[in-house]
Structure formats: C-alpha cells, structure tokens
Amino acid sequence: MHVSDFDEAGFDEAGLRRRWNELADEVRYHRERYYNEQPEIPDAEFDELLRRLANLEKDYPQLAVPDSPTMEVGAPVPEESSFANVEHLAPMLSLDNAFDDGELRDWLARTPAPAYLTELKIDGLSVDLVYRNGRLDRAATRGDGTTGEDITANARVIEDIPHELTATAEYPVPELIEIRGEVYMKPEDFAVINEERVKLAEGQGKKPETFANPRNAAAGGLRMKNTEEVKKRRLRMIAHGLGAREGFAPDSQWDAYKALEAWGLPVSPYTKRVTSSAEVLAQVEYWGEHRHDAFFEMDGLVVKVDDLSTQRALGATSRAPRWAIAFKYPPEEVTTKLLRIEVGVGRTGRVTPYAVMEPVFVAGTTVSMATLHNQTEVKRKGVLIGDTVVIRKAGEIIPEVLGPVVSQRDGSEYEWRFPSECPSCGSTLAPQKEGDADWRCPNARSCPAQLGARLEYLASRKAFDIEALGEKGAHDLIASGVVVDESDLFGINEEVLMNSTVYTRTVKKDKTKREINASGRKLLENLETARQADFWRVLIALSIRHVGPTAARALATRFGSMQALRDADVDKIADVDGVGMTIANSLQDWFSVDWHRAIVDKWAQAGVTMEVEASQRMEQTLEGKTIVVTGTLEGFSRDSAKEAIVSRGGKATGSVSKKTDYLVAGENAGSKETKARDLGVRILSEEEFVQLLDGAVIAEH
C-alpha cells in the first residue's frame, strides 16, 4: 500500500480532505503492520509519512480531527489477538520526535529545566509491568496506549524481568508500581536466532524464513503462546519509565531509576544526567557517532526533564508528554528498486553478489549498490530482480539488502542466477571446500580482479599506505604488464613505469613521447617509503587470509622476523594470543605456495622490512594478561590502546569475563564496567593504564 507524493497547494477543500484521508489511511495501515505484524517499510519512511500528515494538518487546521493518526498512540489490539485485553493503570503515551538540531533546540528553548536525562532510544517493543506489594501482577503490551494485550506468562520467562522486587533500606518496595520498559533482542542473539531458523527450515526441506531485524524477532517472540518457545528467543528488557504508583514518590526521574535498579530491574547504563542544553546537544552528537557501541539496537536519543514536579507541570498532549522528546538519527533502513545483481571478485577469490539499485539516501549518504553476501543469502532472502527492497546501512558499514517488500511485486520480477565462470578471468567458480557458502575463483595469482584487489589492499593505510596506488592505478599496472603479481611491486622504477598509461603523460614539446607524471613520481616516492614500513604492516600487505592488524602485531611481537615466522610450527603460532589455530593453519598454507614465497623473497631483496627493529621491540610486561578497554580515552584511540597492549605481550579482548585481569574504563564505559565490578575485575583509570604500560605493578583485584 503506497500513496504517491504530490503538492497539496492549489487543491480545493474536497481535494485536501481526500488527500488527508489517503495519507491517514496509509499511516494507519503501516502503523498496524509495525505494531502487530511484519512492517513493510522502514521506520524512517513511516516517520516521514506521519510528518507529512502532521504538516498537512498544521497548514490546514480544518483537516485535523480527534481520531487523526497524529493524535493516536501505538495501535489498537488486533481483534484476532489470542491474548486478553487489559487496561493500563495510567496512559502509556508515545513520544514526539525531533529530526534535526534545530527542532531539538526549539524544544529545549521552550522546555527549560535545571537538569535533563539523555537516554538511548531502544529499538524494541514497549511493555507495561504492574507490581503489587513487590510481586509481578501483570504485564501488557502498549496497544493503543490505554488498552494492551496481557502477556504476563511470557514476561515471567524473560530473564531480566524479576518476579519479585528486592527491597532495600533506602528503597523499600511500594504497594503499587507500574513500570514501563522496552523488550529487545541483542544483535548477536538475533543472528543466532536467524541461523537456527535457517538450519531448521533446511532440515525440513522448507524455504527459510528469517526475521528482518531484532525488533521484529522480539515482537513476534513476546506474542507467542508457548512460553518455552518464548524462552528460546533470548529476549531482554530495560526499564525506562513509570506509570501509576502508590507508596513511592521520587523527586526526579534519576532518583526513580536508582530505585528501579535497587529493586532488581535492569536500567540502561548509557543514561546520563546533564545540566544544560549544550550538554544535551553534545550527547546527541556523541551517540550519533557511537550508535553501534550499545549492546542493543537504538535509533535515537530520548531527552527528558529530570524533575518530576516539573514534568507534572508541563503535562502532556493526548499522545505524548511535553517534558520529553526523541531525537531521531538519520535512517539506516530505506526502500529502493533493485535494478540488477552483479558479482565482484575479492582479493581472496571470493565471488560476492551485490545489488545495483536506484540511488537512495540512507545514513547520511546516497548509495546505489549494496552487498548480498553470497548466492545462498540471495536465495534465503528471496530477492528477485525488479523487487522493491529494504536496505540497511549501519554506520560506515557497506549497505546490505535485508529483503524484498513482497506486497509491492507486480509479476515482472524474476530470479537471478549465480554465474558459473569468473567475470574477470573466466575460470570455473567453485567452493574452496565442501560445504562452503562462498564460491571462489581458483586463479589466485593471475586473476586481474584478485590481483587488483590485493594491490589496493597492500596500498591501504593499514598496510604500506601507498597513497598514489588506488583502484585505477592498480588495474593499470596489471593491464600494462608492469606487475605480474605483487612480487614485482618494489621492482618498479621509472623505466618500467613508462609502460603505464595512468602514471605517464605526453611530453608537451614532443607529442610522440611520454614521461612520468605527478602521480607516477608520487608512486615511486611512496614505494621508497613503504620499504621502511613496520614489519607487522608487511604481514598485512601479504593478504594472508584471517591475518589482520591485531594478529599481525601479535605475530611480529612474538617472532620478530619473517624467517622466524616461516620456520615456526603450527602449534607454536597458534599459541600466540590473538592468533589461534585458524590463523596458524592459514599462515602455513600461505607459505606452502611457491609464488607466495617468491613475493617475500623479492620484497626482501628490494629492501622491504623483514624483522622488527631492536629499538621497537617492547618488553613483554603484559604477557599472560587479558585486558579490556571500554569507553572513550583521551590519549588513546581504541586501536592504539589495543596495539599498546598487544605490543607488550598482552591480550586485548572486547568482552569482560572471569579471565579478564584488568578493565580500562574511559568516559561512557557502560555495561562492561558494571560487569567488571560484579566479577571483581580490577578497573583501571586511563592514568593507571599508562602506568601499567610503563611497567608498574598494579594489583589485579
């Protein structure tokens, strides 16, 4: 169901009313799909529909009616629901939205307060929990804000929802408390759930049906009749608000959250209390850049007046409180038309299908291509050429096609078939080993696409940082015969480079001759500098599967030279922290190929670094220690902190466990710091971290 855009200007009363009806019906339709079924459009497109309706009512007030979708909360409980209807003790309102800094600044200007709370807007399903004398009496969905579905039995099997609140001396349990929260699914659990659904369907010979996103999976799980199946969804919950209460009168929202946490309810570790509009805007900017750091999916930042008496004075409209607003970040999911599917060949020979689409603006950029991972994924997602598809672009990650909007098919769509030959060199494609989902081109040394991709990779900042060697230059060096494979790279000189077209130009005074151009001069300078690159960067530049910066640093630190690494056995390599058997086997396999060894030998002859300089060899003061870095540090980026740990023999991991020796906590440390405290892990400030790196002895517990 879709209504096309058009300008309302110039329409008579009847035309405007007809336009309002069409838009209102579309909003109601998609709101119903969002809350009770499978959404057909991304959240951002629904937000835009609602804004258009609100703007129409603002421009033509005579169109606004009491039952307008702009005045409604959530969606009515569907008639066919198998759950009983229950009324909330206090209305469960929605939130107004701000979509840019200007709208948020306007709200802050008309809602002054001594303090605000900034909270991440969890992309989940709202729930209402009623506790009487500390015991969970009832749980319900939001519904239309007044009436929801009784999901008490399902709520009782969600691990984060306590059956009974824990009283403390400071926070005794009230007679009655209505708590609002968000049920969600962690991204990693979402991936597991979808994998399990695929395996189950394949085992039954059925077409796999997966969830589009964690919210849909959580919403479906919360409405299942079998509580044992609900358990399997790994649902979580975070409390973020209050409804009716008796025997509990906190002064502020912040105090209320302290009480909720004391009673045993989970609250967000990312909530922050600030005292100025500037601090609110700073939090908006910070989370706009770190929106994927949270352990749940979020699409905005909620700003609330902290003082509860001020909240009561500000009051609410029929659908939203005036004392809170949700700042929505640019959409990461949009729909567009899939024009065709093509394949690309990567540096390891992996052949990856990608979608070519009508250009669309998403997450701050215009995109026209998105990954489809492999042919199995194309089939699993049921994508057809000509489909309207939902694409997602999370942060700096390459856009991904999530799936088709089946309701918008018109019959002209058709199935795509995976090619049998490499589009670059014509070699027959096949999986590297039985059971692999990825198919690869076996012509590793000479396939122009693979070689070009490897040249680009070794020229990247993480490897040799050869600024003058990009995609165009790499493929020109191959096509012109300057390089047969990467072993020829450091043999390039002016004479050899004259065969290139990208790195040469016609001589002005003699059009029959060519000379090295500015890019060619730059390339030769870059190659000279690259010879002195750190040894670990050389390891990355070799394009050995699974060997990234972390493993390369660890290997360089442990073995010190290329020869020592070549001579080491698999078990010794696998024993290095951050390496393991997969990388160890990959290294051994790589060095078993004669033309691979020739690359190393020719680079060594050309003066490329093949060992760690004695002055750079760090004393292994952190050997055997496992360290987690979380939050923002002033003197370290996340990568430089890890490098500092690994270079001293330590292991830098991303999760806290009983095996963690130290947690380095910067600003906005979040849940990892809480878990470290619970486990008794020694928590270090940045200053203590620097002392540890300098060799100081710091007690672990």
DAKADA-V937399 format. One record per residue. PHI is phi as a letter, one per 30 degrees, with the letter a starting at -180 (* if undefined). Layout:
PHI
PHI
This chain:
*
a
c
d
d
a
d
d
e
j
d
d
e
d
d
d
d
d
d
d
d
d
d
d
d
d
d
d
e
d
d
d
d
d
d
b
b
c
e
c
b
d
e
d
d
d
e
d
e
d
d
d
d
d
d
d
d
d
d
b
e
d
d
d
b
e
c
d
e
d
c
c
c
h
b
e
d
d
d
d
e
d
c
d
d
b
c
d
d
b
e
c
d
c
b
d
c
b
c
a
e
d
d
d
d
d
d
d
d
c
b
d
a
d
a
b
c
c
b
d
d
d
d
b
b
d
b
b
c
c
c
c
h
i
c
d
c
a
b
b
d
d
i
c
j
c
b
b
c
d
c
e
d
d
d
d
c
d
e
d
c
d
d
b
d
c
d
b
d
d
b
d
d
d
d
b
b
c
c
c
a
b
c
b
b
d
e
d
d
e
d
d
e
d
d
d
d
d
d
d
d
d
d
c
i
c
d
d
b
c
d
d
a
e
d
d
d
d
d
d
d
d
c
d
d
c
d
d
d
d
e
d
d
h
d
b
b
b
d
b
a
b
c
d
a
b
i
b
b
d
d
b
d
e
d
d
d
d
d
e
d
d
d
j
c
d
b
d
d
c
d
b
c
b
b
a
d
d
d
d
d
d
d
d
d
d
d
d
c
b
d
c
d
d
d
b
d
b
b
a
b
c
c
b
d
d
d
d
d
d
e
d
d
d
i
a
d
d
b
a
d
d
c
b
a
c
d
c
d
e
d
c
b
b
c
a
c
d
d
a
b
b
b
c
c
d
d
c
i
d
c
c
d
b
d
c
b
d
e
b
d
a
h
j
b
c
b
b
b
a
d
b
i
a
d
d
d
d
d
d
d
i
d
c
d
j
d
d
b
c
c
b
b
c
i
c
d
e
e
b
d
d
l
d
c
e
d
c
d
b
j
d
d
b
d
c
c
d
d
c
b
d
d
c
b
i
d
d
d
a
d
d
b
e
j
d
d
d
c
b
d
d
d
d
d
c
d
e
d
d
d
d
d
d
d
d
d
d
d
d
d
d
c
d
h
c
e
d
c
c
d
d
d
d
d
d
d
d
d
d
i
d
b
c
b
d
d
d
e
d
c
d
b
e
d
d
d
d
d
d
c
d
c
b
b
d
d
d
d
b
d
d
c
b
b
d
c
d
d
d
d
d
d
d
d
d
d
d
d
d
e
c
d
e
e
d
d
d
d
d
d
d
h
d
e
i
c
c
e
d
d
d
d
d
d
d
d
d
c
i
a
d
d
d
d
d
d
d
d
d
d
d
d
d
d
d
e
i
c
i
d
d
d
d
d
d
d
d
d
d
d
d
c
d
d
d
d
d
d
d
d
d
d
d
d
d
j
d
e
b
a
d
d
e
d
c
d
d
d
d
d
c
e
i
c
c
b
c
c
b
i
c
c
d
c
b
d
e
d
d
d
d
d
d
d
d
d
c
j
d
c
c
c
c
b
d
b
d
d
d
d
b
c
c
c
c
d
h
d
i
d
d
d
d
d
d
d
d
c
i
d
d
c
c
d
d
d
d
d
d
d
d
d
d
j
d
c
b
e
d
b
